Amino acid sequence: MTSITYSERIKLETLLHLGWTQVNIAQKLQRAPSTISYELTRCSPYTADAAQTNADLCRRRCGRKTILTGVLKTLILNHLRLAWSPETIAHYVSTSTKSIYNWLNQELLEFPLEDLLEHGLRHKRRLDLRSRYNQFLGRSIEQRPEAVTKRMRLGDFEVDTIVGPRGQGKACLLTLIDRKTRFFWAYWLPNRTKTSVNVALERFLTTFKGRVHSITVDHGLEFTDLPKLEATYTGLKIYYCHAYTPSERGSNERFNRTLRYFYPKGSSLEHISVPELTSTLLQINQKPLKILKWESPFQRLLAELTESSD
């Protein structure tokens, strides 16, 4: 049976003033005597208005209590601003992903949904008209060994470039990601030419000192001179994806979107400083990933380097 209504409370108050007993009132209102007894404990002396106010207050307080404390709220907001996904944050703070989305939808967390990493629909990409797939020959991705395909070793990288808006400078970012550890890095380039790309990659290969086994790229014109690096760096192999198949560099595409969170499309890349870019990359590499069993790429890279040095 439903709760006592306001009109019933008015009748109850009237009958009490007339001297009716609780049993007789229960019979009159067709309620259980225990219900009438409980109702009379709401206030003393009993009045319909005061009882209704008490009932409304109790109703607002009923239900499951939120676990969103001030400390938890601050912790979640700080990590959302660091481009952590709700799922990653949920694992970090030992709560459910659904709870975080509920708090966002209920506006208990002052963070716009549209600012979430990868929020919204993904749009089909416009074809890259710079590419001319018949102008040069390269080693096909189909020739990659099993160790690369199955992410069995450290040192197999996917490489790509991120550009700024047309007509607002030529600067771009060269991005690299290790397929096994998901360690992500980037270099600022003054332009998107094969010379700039090769110079940056030579710096990268020198830093890793023989630990880079392969590089997988698309057929962008900036990558046409990469086979020249094979003659200089022993053991290095360059592989080219099929035309218009970014999924063959899935990890690189995924982390490029993460980097775009910090440098959105349409924003100029001309004045990015090395310290600023390094700080951004460290934030990305220190974020735990589900695919790595909630270790960060930085942790996984250190573990690999330590193991290989033993």
N, C-alpha and C positions, 0 to 999 in steps of 0.2 A: 504494500500500500504506500502511496505517496506521503510526503511530509505534510504536517499540518499547515493549512493555508492561513492567510491573514484574516479572511472572513470567519474561519473556525476559531481563531484566537479571540476575535471580538465576541463571538457567542460564548466562548469559555469564560472570558472576563465577566460578561453579563450574568451567566449562571452562577458564578462564584459569589457575586454581589447578592444574588437571590438566595444564597445559602444552600445550594445544591451540593451533594457529596461528590467526590471524585468518581465513584462507581456510577452514580446516576448520570453524571456529565458524559462519561465514556459511552454509556448506552445511548444517550441522546445524540452524540456526535458520531456514533458507530465506530468508535476507536477502542483500542485495548486500554484497560485501566492503567497499565504500566506506561503507555504513551502519554496519558494525561498527567501521570505522576512526574515523568521526566520533563514534560513541558512546563510544569509549575516551578521547576528548579531554575528556569532561565532568569527569573528576576523575582524580587520580593519587595513590596507587594506586587502581585502579578497584574500587568497591564498589557493589552494587545500590542501597543506601539513598542514598548520596551522589549517584549518577547520577540517581535519581528526584527528589531534591530540586532538583537543577540543572534538570531537565526541567520541573518544575512552575513554577519561577521564570521560566524563559524563556517558558513558555506565557502566564503572566500579563503579561509585558512585550510580547508580540507584538500586532500589530494597529496601527491608525492612532493616532498620538499626538494628544492633545487640544491645541487651540490656545487653550484657556481659561486664560490666564495670570492672575495676581493682579490686574494692572492692568486687563485686559479685564473681569474679573469685577466689579471695583468700578465700572467705567464703566457696565456693563449694569445692575447693581443700582440705581445712582443714577438712571438714566433710567427704569427700571421704577417707581421710587417717585415719579417726576414724571408718571406716567400715560402714558408713551410706550408704544406698542404694540411687540411683538417685531419686526414688519416694519419699523417706522420706525427702531428701534435698529439692526437688521441693516444697513440702508442707511448709517446714521451711522458704524458701526464697521467697515464693509466685510466683513461676514460674511453667512452665509445665515440666513434666518428659521428654517429647519428646525433649524439648530444650536442656536439659542437655545431653541426649544421642547424639543429633546432634553436640553439642560442643565437645564432646569426639571423635566422629567419624571424625570431621573436624580438630582434634588436636588443637583446641583452648584452651582446658584444658590439661595440661601436666600430664595426668594420664593414664597409660596403661589400656586398656579395660580388659585384662586378670587379672588385680589386683582388679577388682570389686568383691564385696562380691557375692559368688555363681555364678560367671561367667562361662559360658560353660555348656556342657551337664553333667548330673548326670549319673554316671555309676552304674550298678547293683552291689550290695554289695556281697562280697564273704561270704558264710555261715560261721557262727561262730562255728568252730569245737570243741571249749571248752565245749559247752553245751551238757548236757546229760539229756534230758527232762523226762526220766523215773526214774531218780535216786532219786527224791524227789517230794513230793506233796506240793502244795501251794494253797492259795485261788485264784481262777480264776478271771480274769478281768470281766467276765460275772456276777460276784456277786457284782460288784460295785454299790452302790446306785445312784439314779438319781442326787443327789446333786453333786456327783463327776463327773459323765458323762457330765452333762450340765454346769459345771464350776460355780456352784451357790454360792460357799463359799471359803473363804481364808483357806489355809492349806491342800490342796490336791496336793501332789507333784509327779512328774515323776522323776525318778532317773536313771542314766546310768554312764558308765565309758568311758574315752578317754585314749587311750594308745599311747606310743611312738613307734618308729621303733623297730622291732625285733633285738635282739642281742646288743642293746645299752642301757641297763638298764631296770629296772623293774618298775620305777615310772609311775604313771598314775594320772589322774584327776577324781574325783568323782563329777558329775554334778547333780544339782537339780533345778527344775523349778516349781513354783506354777502355777497350771493350770488356775486359775482365773486372777491373776495380771500379769502373765508372768515374775515374779521376778525370776531372774536366779542367782544361786550361785554355787561355786565349792570349793572343797578341794583338796590339793595336798596330794597324798598317796605314801609312799615309795614302795609299791607293790600292786598288784591287787589280794589280798586275802580277804576271807570273814572276817577275823579278822580285817584287816585295814579298810574295808568298815564299819563294825559295830562300830568301835571306832569313825570314822568320823561322822557317823549318830547319835551316842549318843551325840556327841558335838553339832550337829545341833539341835537335839530334846531338849536338855537342854537349848540352846539359845532361842528357840521359846516357851518354857515353856507351853506345852499343847495346842498350837495352830495348831499343825500338826495332821490332822485327818486320812490321808491315804498316802501311798507310793505305786506307781505303778512301777514295774521293769520288765525286761525280765528274762529269765531263765539262765542267766550267773551264773557260779559256785560261783562267788563272792557274790551272793545274796542269797545263800542257807540258811544262818543262820538268815536272817532278821525276820522270825516269832518269834525268841526269844525276839525281842524288844517289841512285843505286850504284853508280860507278865510284862514288866517293866513300860511301858508307857500306862496308861489307855486311852482308846478311840482310840488308833492307830490301823489301819488295813493295812495289806500288801496284795497287789494284783499282780498277775503274768499275763503277757500278753500271748497270744498264740505264739506258736513257729514261728520264722522267720516273725514276724509281727511288724516291727518298727513303722508302722503307728499308732499303738495303743498308742504310746508315741510320737505323732507327734510334740508336742511343744518342748519336750526334744531334739528330733532329729534336729529340726530347729535351736535351740539355740546352740547345739553342733557344727553345721556348722559355726555359727557366731564365736564361740570360736576358731575354727580351722583357722579362718582368722588371728588370732594373734599367734596361735601355729600350723602352717601347718603340714600336715601329712609328716612324715619323719624327723621332728625336734625332738630332744631329750627333754624330760620333766624332766630330772634329776635335773636340777639346777634352777628351777623356784622358786623364793622367794615369801614369803607371801605378802609383799608390792606390788610386781609386779603383782601377780595374783589378788589382791584386786583392784588395779588400773584398770586392764583390765575389771574386772567384773563391776566396777562402770561405765566405758565407755559404756558397753553394756546396763546396766540398766537405763542409763540416755538418751538413744536414743528413740525418739518418735516412736510409732508404730501405723500403720493404724488400726489394729485390736482393739486397745484401744482408738480409736477416737483421735489419735495423742497425747495421753498422754504417758509418759514414764512408764515402769514398776515400777520405783522408786516412781513416783508420785502416781500411782494407789495403791501401797502397803501402802504408808503413809495414803492415804485416807481411805483405809480399816481398818487400825489399829486405826485411829482417830475415825472412826464411831463405831467400836466395843468397844472403851473405854468410849464412851459417855453414 
